Amino acid sequence: MRRSPPPLLPPLLVLLSGFGAAAPPADSLAPLPAPRNLKVHLYNAQQALSWEPVSLDSDPRPVVYQVQYKYSTSSNWYDVNKEDSKVDCTNLTRTECDFTANSLSEGFPWRFNISLRVRAKLGGLVSAWATAPWFEHYRNATIGPPENIRVTPKEGSLIIKLSAPFDVPASEASFVYHVYYWEKAGGKQVTCCFRSNFITLNDLKPLRVYCFQVKAELCLTKENISRPGLLSNISCSETAADASVKLQQDILAVVTTFSVLLVVVGSCLFLVLKYRGLVKHWFHSPPSIPSQIEEYLKDPDQPILDALDKDSSPKDDAWDSVSIVTFPENEQEGCPQSADPSHQPTEGIL
């Protein structure tokens, strides 16, 4: 027997139910897609997980993300929250969870295998979990170049001081440094296995420019595993001179200075001798104006001319008393005259 269809709801009840909740659009019933392209970023001591954003065209509300982790020795997943990892990644609006954002010493243990997963949430919709591959920091991290590289030139050597890319516990791992150096005009050479932060490159030529690059290799203490790092930028420095080269430089400097002085002095002497008339003219002092005329030119009203006339008037002549003693003689030839006893010396004024 055919069943009769159920009775229709009263129109008033249908109307009231419409006020209680609006009918959702057909597109909102579509599932929320899971995050895609998960990438684990491990560089030196940094640990981070990133993914592509998720969105629904029919819902403009922001999507939030939840990140969980677990160890390979456990089957339980745990939220990445501040209580466990000091980083809150339970309701992220960005598409990255940085596990070392607060401190480089924080994050997951470097000797453990870690798995991460993330899902998207939008209102009451939750996506499926997207899981990243397992990783161990020591095995999968990218080792950067050494830091704080400083060079000190010495006689025929270079001393390089540097810092490790990041700090590691001595009981777990250590760094070995490789130096690639070459003379700027020559070929490349390689030195290996420096375990100290002070590296000395010996047997170099004095006063030559050498260039070098350094990389750090991470070696695990209890396992035969190593992770080569990235090369540093090229640095160049000139070696210092040894004692013999310094002596040659000092002698050359003295000879050069003496030669320059000799050339300068000889040139000056040649110019003076060749152009001595012109030099004499340049260094001849110009005639000076008498002080009386200079004062008159400054103030013509002064009776300077009268003073000059008075100064130029002849003074009383000074007479000196002179005595002349004469003896009269006969000026005729051959006829000497006898002396007259009556003639006495006369005294006069000249």
TORKOL-4160 file (C-alpha; in steps of 0.2 Angstrom, whole numbers, padded with zeros to 4 digits, m for minus):
350
<pt num="1" X="0000" Y="0000" Z="0000"/>
<pt num="2" X="0007" Y="0017" Z="m0005"/>
<pt num="3" X="0011" Y="0029" Z="0010"/>
<pt num="4" X="0003" Y="0046" Z="0009"/>
<pt num="5" X="0016" Y="0060" Z="0010"/>
<pt num="6" X="0018" Y="0068" Z="0027"/>
<pt num="7" X="0007" Y="0083" Z="0031"/>
<pt num="8" X="0015" Y="0100" Z="0027"/>
<pt num="9" X="0021" Y="0111" Z="0041"/>
<pt num="10" X="0009" Y="0125" Z="0046"/>
<pt num="11" X="0014" Y="0141" Z="0037"/>
<pt num="12" X="0016" Y="0150" Z="0054"/>
<pt num="13" X="0029" Y="0137" Z="0060"/>
<pt num="14" X="0039" Y="0139" Z="0043"/>
<pt num="15" X="0039" Y="0158" Z="0045"/>
<pt num="16" X="0045" Y="0157" Z="0063"/>
<pt num="17" X="0059" Y="0145" Z="0059"/>
<pt num="18" X="0065" Y="0157" Z="0045"/>
<pt num="19" X="0068" Y="0170" Z="0059"/>
<pt num="20" X="0078" Y="0158" Z="0069"/>
<pt num="21" X="0092" Y="0154" Z="0057"/>
<pt num="22" X="0095" Y="0159" Z="0039"/>
<pt num="23" X="0097" Y="0145" Z="0027"/>
<pt num="24" X="0116" Y="0143" Z="0023"/>
<pt num="25" X="0121" Y="0145" Z="0005"/>
<pt num="26" X="0124" Y="0129" Z="m0005"/>
<pt num="27" X="0143" Y="0133" Z="m0007"/>
<pt num="28" X="0146" Y="0134" Z="0012"/>
<pt num="29" X="0143" Y="0115" Z="0013"/>
<pt num="30" X="0159" Y="0113" Z="0003"/>
<pt num="31" X="0174" Y="0105" Z="0013"/>
<pt num="32" X="0188" Y="0117" Z="0018"/>
<pt num="33" X="0204" Y="0112" Z="0009"/>
<pt num="34" X="0219" Y="0107" Z="0019"/>
<pt num="35" X="0235" Y="0117" Z="0018"/>
<pt num="36" X="0247" Y="0113" Z="0004"/>
<pt num="37" X="0266" Y="0113" Z="0001"/>
<pt num="38" X="0272" Y="0112" Z="0018"/>
<pt num="39" X="0291" Y="0117" Z="0020"/>
<pt num="40" X="0302" Y="0114" Z="0035"/>
<pt num="41" X="0315" Y="0128" Z="0036"/>
<pt num="42" X="0331" Y="0123" Z="0046"/>
<pt num="43" X="0345" Y="0135" Z="0045"/>
<pt num="44" X="0358" Y="0135" Z="0058"/>
<pt num="45" X="0348" Y="0135" Z="0074"/>
<pt num="46" X="0332" Y="0141" Z="0066"/>
<pt num="47" X="0317" Y="0130" Z="0065"/>
<pt num="48" X="0301" Y="0135" Z="0056"/>
<pt num="49" X="0286" Y="0127" Z="0046"/>
<pt num="50" X="0277" Y="0136" Z="0032"/>
<pt num="51" X="0263" Y="0132" Z="0020"/>
<pt num="52" X="0252" Y="0140" Z="0007"/>
<pt num="53" X="0236" Y="0149" Z="0012"/>
<pt num="54" X="0219" Y="0142" Z="0012"/>
<pt num="55" X="0203" Y="0152" Z="0008"/>
<pt num="56" X="0185" Y="0150" Z="0002"/>
<pt num="57" X="0178" Y="0162" Z="m0011"/>
<pt num="58" X="0161" Y="0161" Z="m0002"/>
<pt num="59" X="0167" Y="0166" Z="0015"/>
<pt num="60" X="0177" Y="0182" Z="0018"/>
<pt num="61" X="0182" Y="0178" Z="0036"/>
<pt num="62" X="0200" Y="0174" Z="0039"/>
<pt num="63" X="0206" Y="0157" Z="0040"/>
<pt num="64" X="0216" Y="0151" Z="0056"/>
<pt num="65" X="0228" Y="0137" Z="0057"/>
<pt num="66" X="0233" Y="0124" Z="0070"/>
<pt num="67" X="0250" Y="0116" Z="0071"/>
<pt num="68" X="0254" Y="0100" Z="0080"/>
<pt num="69" X="0270" Y="0089" Z="0082"/>
<pt num="70" X="0276" Y="0072" Z="0088"/>
<pt num="71" X="0292" Y="0063" Z="0091"/>
<pt num="72" X="0296" Y="0047" Z="0082"/>
<pt num="73" X="0296" Y="0037" Z="0098"/>
<pt num="74" X="0278" Y="0042" Z="0102"/>
<pt num="75" X="0261" Y="0040" Z="0093"/>
<pt num="76" X="0253" Y="0055" Z="0101"/>
<pt num="77" X="0251" Y="0073" Z="0093"/>
<pt num="78" X="0253" Y="0088" Z="0104"/>
<pt num="79" X="0249" Y="0106" Z="0100"/>
<pt num="80" X="0263" Y="0119" Z="0098"/>
<pt num="81" X="0258" Y="0130" Z="0112"/>
<pt num="82" X="0268" Y="0141" Z="0125"/>
<pt num="83" X="0267" Y="0128" Z="0138"/>
<pt num="84" X="0277" Y="0115" Z="0129"/>
<pt num="85" X="0287" Y="0125" Z="0116"/>
<pt num="86" X="0286" Y="0143" Z="0121"/>
<pt num="87" X="0278" Y="0147" Z="0104"/>
<pt num="88" X="0259" Y="0148" Z="0101"/>
<pt num="89" X="0254" Y="0140" Z="0085"/>
<pt num="90" X="0236" Y="0135" Z="0089"/>
<pt num="91" X="0226" Y="0149" Z="0081"/>
<pt num="92" X="0238" Y="0157" Z="0068"/>
<pt num="93" X="0232" Y="0169" Z="0055"/>
<pt num="94" X="0249" Y="0169" Z="0046"/>
<pt num="95" X="0255" Y="0154" Z="0036"/>
<pt num="96" X="0271" Y="0151" Z="0046"/>
<pt num="97" X="0275" Y="0144" Z="0063"/>
<pt num="98" X="0293" Y="0149" Z="0069"/>
<pt num="99" X="0298" Y="0138" Z="0083"/>
<pt num="100" X="0313" Y="0148" Z="0088"/>
<pt num="101" X="0305" Y="0166" Z="0086"/>
<pt num="102" X="0308" Y="0170" Z="0105"/>
<pt num="103" X="0326" Y="0163" Z="0106"/>
<pt num="104" X="0338" Y="0153" Z="0096"/>
<pt num="105" X="0341" Y="0141" Z="0110"/>
<pt num="106" X="0322" Y="0136" Z="0109"/>
<pt num="107" X="0314" Y="0124" Z="0097"/>
<pt num="108" X="0314" Y="0105" Z="0096"/>
<pt num="109" X="0328" Y="0094" Z="0101"/>
<pt num="110" X="0342" Y="0093" Z="0088"/>
<pt num="111" X="0345" Y="0074" Z="0090"/>
<pt num="112" X="0326" Y="0069" Z="0089"/>
<pt num="113" X="0316" Y="0065" Z="0074"/>
<pt num="114" X="0301" Y="0077" Z="0073"/>
<pt num="115" X="0285" Y="0076" Z="0063"/>
<pt num="116" X="0274" Y="0091" Z="0060"/>
<pt num="117" X="0256" Y="0093" Z="0054"/>
<pt num="118" X="0244" Y="0108" Z="0051"/>
<pt num="119" X="0226" Y="0111" Z="0047"/>
<pt num="120" X="0215" Y="0125" Z="0043"/>
<pt num="121" X="0199" Y="0131" Z="0052"/>
<pt num="122" X="0185" Y="0143" Z="0047"/>
<pt num="123" X="0171" Y="0145" Z="0059"/>
<pt num="124" X="0164" Y="0127" Z="0061"/>
<pt num="125" X="0173" Y="0120" Z="0046"/>
<pt num="126" X="0189" Y="0111" Z="0049"/>
<pt num="127" X="0201" Y="0104" Z="0035"/>
<pt num="128" X="0210" Y="0088" Z="0035"/>
<pt num="129" X="0228" Y="0087" Z="0042"/>
<pt num="130" X="0243" Y="0090" Z="0031"/>
<pt num="131" X="0259" Y="0082" Z="0037"/>
<pt num="132" X="0277" Y="0087" Z="0034"/>
<pt num="133" X="0291" Y="0074" Z="0032"/>
<pt num="134" X="0301" Y="0068" Z="0047"/>
<pt num="135" X="0316" Y="0078" Z="0051"/>
<pt num="136" X="0331" Y="0078" Z="0063"/>
<pt num="137" X="0340" Y="0095" Z="0065"/>
<pt num="138" X="0357" Y="0089" Z="0065"/>
<pt num="139" X="0355" Y="0079" Z="0049"/>
<pt num="140" X="0344" Y="0091" Z="0039"/>
<pt num="141" X="0349" Y="0108" Z="0044"/>
<pt num="142" X="0358" Y="0120" Z="0032"/>
<pt num="143" X="0374" Y="0125" Z="0040"/>
<pt num="144" X="0378" Y="0144" Z="0036"/>
<pt num="145" X="0396" Y="0151" Z="0034"/>
<pt num="146" X="0406" Y="0156" Z="0049"/>
<pt num="147" X="0402" Y="0173" Z="0057"/>
<pt num="148" X="0413" Y="0188" Z="0063"/>
<pt num="149" X="0428" Y="0184" Z="0052"/>
<pt num="150" X="0442" Y="0196" Z="0056"/>
<pt num="151" X="0460" Y="0195" Z="0048"/>
<pt num="152" X="0476" Y="0201" Z="0055"/>
<pt num="153" X="0491" Y="0202" Z="0043"/>
<pt num="154" X="0508" Y="0196" Z="0050"/>
<pt num="155" X="0525" Y="0194" Z="0042"/>
<pt num="156" X="0522" Y="0181" Z="0028"/>
<pt num="157" X="0506" Y="0175" Z="0036"/>
<pt num="158" X="0488" Y="0179" Z="0040"/>
<pt num="159" X="0479" Y="0176" Z="0056"/>
<pt num="160" X="0460" Y="0173" Z="0054"/>
<pt num="161" X="0448" Y="0174" Z="0069"/>
<pt num="162" X="0430" Y="0168" Z="0067"/>
<pt num="163" X="0415" Y="0162" Z="0076"/>
<pt num="164" X="0404" Y="0146" Z="0074"/>
<pt num="165" X="0388" Y="0148" Z="0064"/>
<pt num="166" X="0379" Y="0143" Z="0080"/>
<pt num="167" X="0382" Y="0136" Z="0097"/>
<pt num="168" X="0382" Y="0117" Z="0099"/>
<pt num="169" X="0384" Y="0106" Z="0114"/>
<pt num="170" X="0402" Y="0099" Z="0115"/>
<pt num="171" X="0395" Y="0082" Z="0120"/>
<pt num="172" X="0384" Y="0081" Z="0104"/>
<pt num="173" X="0393" Y="0090" Z="0090"/>
<pt num="174" X="0408" Y="0101" Z="0085"/>
<pt num="175" X="0413" Y="0111" Z="0070"/>
<pt num="176" X="0428" Y="0109" Z="0058"/>
<pt num="177" X="0433" Y="0124" Z="0047"/>
<pt num="178" X="0440" Y="0123" Z="0029"/>
<pt num="179" X="0449" Y="0137" Z="0022"/>
<pt num="180" X="0451" Y="0140" Z="0003"/>
<pt num="181" X="0464" Y="0153" Z="0000"/>
<pt num="182" X="0474" Y="0159" Z="m0015"/>
<pt num="183" X="0486" Y="0173" Z="m0020"/>
<pt num="184" X="0476" Y="0186" Z="m0029"/>
<pt num="185" X="0486" Y="0184" Z="m0045"/>
<pt num="186" X="0488" Y="0165" Z="m0043"/>
<pt num="187" X="0478" Y="0149" Z="m0041"/>
<pt num="188" X="0467" Y="0142" Z="m0027"/>
<pt num="189" X="0474" Y="0132" Z="m0013"/>
<pt num="190" X="0465" Y="0122" Z="0001"/>
<pt num="191" X="0469" Y="0119" Z="0019"/>
<pt num="192" X="0458" Y="0108" Z="0029"/>
<pt num="193" X="0453" Y="0102" Z="0047"/>
<pt num="194" X="0455" Y="0118" Z="0058"/>
<pt num="195" X="0446" Y="0114" Z="0074"/>
<pt num="196" X="0451" Y="0131" Z="0082"/>
<pt num="197" X="0443" Y="0148" Z="0079"/>
<pt num="198" X="0460" Y="0155" Z="0077"/>
<pt num="199" X="0467" Y="0150" Z="0060"/>
<pt num="200" X="0485" Y="0154" Z="0054"/>
<pt num="201" X="0490" Y="0153" Z="0036"/>
<pt num="202" X="0509" Y="0152" Z="0036"/>
<pt num="203" X="0522" Y="0152" Z="0022"/>
<pt num="204" X="0515" Y="0167" Z="0013"/>
<pt num="205" X="0524" Y="0179" Z="0002"/>
<pt num="206" X="0527" Y="0196" Z="0011"/>
<pt num="207" X="0518" Y="0211" Z="0004"/>
<pt num="208" X="0506" Y="0200" Z="m0007"/>
<pt num="209" X="0487" Y="0201" Z="m0007"/>
<pt num="210" X="0479" Y="0185" Z="m0003"/>
<pt num="211" X="0460" Y="0181" Z="m0004"/>
<pt num="212" X="0451" Y="0167" Z="0005"/>
<pt num="213" X="0434" Y="0159" Z="0009"/>
<pt num="214" X="0430" Y="0149" Z="0025"/>
<pt num="215" X="0416" Y="0136" Z="0027"/>
<pt num="216" X="0411" Y="0126" Z="0043"/>
<pt num="217" X="0407" Y="0108" Z="0044"/>
<pt num="218" X="0396" Y="0101" Z="0057"/>
<pt num="219" X="0402" Y="0084" Z="0064"/>
<pt num="220" X="0392" Y="0073" Z="0076"/>
<pt num="221" X="0402" Y="0067" Z="0091"/>
<pt num="222" X="0394" Y="0050" Z="0093"/>
<pt num="223" X="0390" Y="0046" Z="0075"/>
<pt num="224" X="0400" Y="0046" Z="0059"/>
<pt num="225" X="0389" Y="0060" Z="0051"/>
<pt num="226" X="0395" Y="0077" Z="0045"/>
<pt num="227" X="0385" Y="0092" Z="0037"/>
<pt num="228" X="0396" Y="0103" Z="0026"/>
<pt num="229" X="0391" Y="0122" Z="0027"/>
<pt num="230" X="0391" Y="0136" Z="0015"/>
<pt num="231" X="0406" Y="0146" Z="0010"/>
<pt num="232" X="0408" Y="0164" Z="0017"/>
<pt num="233" X="0411" Y="0179" Z="0006"/>
<pt num="234" X="0428" Y="0182" Z="m0002"/>
<pt num="235" X="0439" Y="0192" Z="0009"/>
<pt num="236" X="0456" Y="0199" Z="0004"/>
<pt num="237" X="0471" Y="0205" Z="0014"/>
<pt num="238" X="0489" Y="0210" Z="0011"/>
<pt num="239" X="0503" Y="0201" Z="0021"/>
<pt num="240" X="0515" Y="0212" Z="0031"/>
<pt num="241" X="0533" Y="0214" Z="0026"/>
<pt num="242" X="0547" Y="0204" Z="0035"/>
<pt num="243" X="0563" Y="0212" Z="0042"/>
<pt num="244" X="0573" Y="0212" Z="0026"/>
<pt num="245" X="0559" Y="0220" Z="0016"/>
<pt num="246" X="0557" Y="0233" Z="0029"/>
<pt num="247" X="0576" Y="0237" Z="0028"/>
<pt num="248" X="0575" Y="0239" Z="0009"/>
<pt num="249" X="0559" Y="0250" Z="0011"/>
<pt num="250" X="0568" Y="0261" Z="0023"/>
<pt num="251" X="0584" Y="0263" Z="0012"/>
<pt num="252" X="0573" Y="0266" Z="m0003"/>
<pt num="253" X="0563" Y="0279" Z="0006"/>
<pt num="254" X="0579" Y="0288" Z="0012"/>
<pt num="255" X="0587" Y="0288" Z="m0005"/>
<pt num="256" X="0571" Y="0294" Z="m0013"/>
<pt num="257" X="0569" Y="0308" Z="m0001"/>
<pt num="258" X="0587" Y="0314" Z="m0003"/>
<pt num="259" X="0585" Y="0313" Z="m0022"/>
<pt num="260" X="0570" Y="0324" Z="m0022"/>
<pt num="261" X="0578" Y="0337" Z="m0011"/>
<pt num="262" X="0593" Y="0337" Z="m0022"/>
<pt num="263" X="0583" Y="0340" Z="m0037"/>
<pt num="264" X="0573" Y="0354" Z="m0029"/>
<pt num="265" X="0588" Y="0363" Z="m0022"/>
<pt num="266" X="0597" Y="0361" Z="m0039"/>
<pt num="267" X="0582" Y="0368" Z="m0048"/>
<pt num="268" X="0580" Y="0383" Z="m0037"/>
<pt num="269" X="0599" Y="0387" Z="m0039"/>
<pt num="270" X="0598" Y="0386" Z="m0058"/>
<pt num="271" X="0583" Y="0397" Z="m0058"/>
<pt num="272" X="0591" Y="0410" Z="m0047"/>
<pt num="273" X="0607" Y="0410" Z="m0057"/>
<pt num="274" X="0598" Y="0412" Z="m0074"/>
<pt num="275" X="0585" Y="0425" Z="m0068"/>
<pt num="276" X="0596" Y="0434" Z="m0055"/>
<pt num="277" X="0591" Y="0451" Z="m0062"/>
<pt num="278" X="0573" Y="0447" Z="m0061"/>
<pt num="279" X="0575" Y="0440" Z="m0044"/>
<pt num="280" X="0585" Y="0456" Z="m0039"/>
<pt num="281" X="0571" Y="0467" Z="m0046"/>
<pt num="282" X="0557" Y="0457" Z="m0036"/>
<pt num="283" X="0566" Y="0458" Z="m0020"/>
<pt num="284" X="0572" Y="0476" Z="m0022"/>
<pt num="285" X="0563" Y="0487" Z="m0009"/>
<pt num="286" X="0553" Y="0501" Z="m0017"/>
<pt num="287" X="0559" Y="0519" Z="m0012"/>
<pt num="288" X="0550" Y="0526" Z="0003"/>
<pt num="289" X="0543" Y="0543" Z="0006"/>
<pt num="290" X="0551" Y="0554" Z="0019"/>
<pt num="291" X="0541" Y="0555" Z="0035"/>
<pt num="292" X="0539" Y="0574" Z="0034"/>
<pt num="293" X="0531" Y="0573" Z="0017"/>
<pt num="294" X="0520" Y="0558" Z="0022"/>
<pt num="295" X="0514" Y="0568" Z="0037"/>
<pt num="296" X="0510" Y="0582" Z="0025"/>
<pt num="297" X="0501" Y="0571" Z="0013"/>
<pt num="298" X="0490" Y="0565" Z="0027"/>
<pt num="299" X="0487" Y="0582" Z="0034"/>
<pt num="300" X="0491" Y="0597" Z="0022"/>
<pt num="301" X="0486" Y="0610" Z="0035"/>
<pt num="302" X="0501" Y="0606" Z="0046"/>
<pt num="303" X="0515" Y="0620" Z="0044"/>
<pt num="304" X="0527" Y="0606" Z="0039"/>
<pt num="305" X="0535" Y="0617" Z="0025"/>
<pt num="306" X="0540" Y="0630" Z="0038"/>
<pt num="307" X="0548" Y="0617" Z="0048"/>
<pt num="308" X="0557" Y="0611" Z="0033"/>
<pt num="309" X="0564" Y="0628" Z="0029"/>
<pt num="310" X="0570" Y="0631" Z="0047"/>
<pt num="311" X="0578" Y="0614" Z="0047"/>
<pt num="312" X="0587" Y="0618" Z="0030"/>
<pt num="313" X="0593" Y="0636" Z="0035"/>
<pt num="314" X="0612" Y="0636" Z="0037"/>
<pt num="315" X="0619" Y="0636" Z="0054"/>
<pt num="316" X="0633" Y="0646" Z="0060"/>
<pt num="317" X="0649" Y="0641" Z="0053"/>
<pt num="318" X="0661" Y="0633" Z="0065"/>
<pt num="319" X="0679" Y="0641" Z="0064"/>
<pt num="320" X="0694" Y="0632" Z="0069"/>
<pt num="321" X="0710" Y="0640" Z="0074"/>
<pt num="322" X="0725" Y="0636" Z="0063"/>
<pt num="323" X="0743" Y="0642" Z="0065"/>
<pt num="324" X="0754" Y="0644" Z="0050"/>
<pt num="325" X="0773" Y="0646" Z="0051"/>
<pt num="326" X="0782" Y="0652" Z="0036"/>
<pt num="327" X="0800" Y="0655" Z="0031"/>
<pt num="328" X="0802" Y="0668" Z="0017"/>
<pt num="329" X="0814" Y="0662" Z="0004"/>
<pt num="330" X="0821" Y="0670" Z="m0012"/>
<pt num="331" X="0811" Y="0662" Z="m0026"/>
<pt num="332" X="0825" Y="0667" Z="m0039"/>
<pt num="333" X="0836" Y="0653" Z="m0045"/>
<pt num="334" X="0853" Y="0652" Z="m0040"/>
<pt num="335" X="0852" Y="0667" Z="m0029"/>
<pt num="336" X="0848" Y="0661" Z="m0011"/>
<pt num="337" X="0844" Y="0675" Z="0001"/>
<pt num="338" X="0851" Y="0676" Z="0018"/>
<pt num="339" X="0839" Y="0674" Z="0032"/>
<pt num="340" X="0833" Y="0690" Z="0040"/>
<pt num="341" X="0834" Y="0689" Z="0058"/>
<pt num="342" X="0821" Y="0702" Z="0059"/>
<pt num="343" X="0808" Y="0690" Z="0052"/>
<pt num="344" X="0798" Y="0681" Z="0065"/>
<pt num="345" X="0785" Y="0668" Z="0063"/>
<pt num="346" X="0768" Y="0675" Z="0061"/>
<pt num="347" X="0752" Y="0668" Z="0067"/>
<pt num="348" X="0736" Y="0671" Z="0058"/>
<pt num="349" X="0718" Y="0666" Z="0056"/>
<pt num="350" X="0713" Y="0655" Z="0042"/>
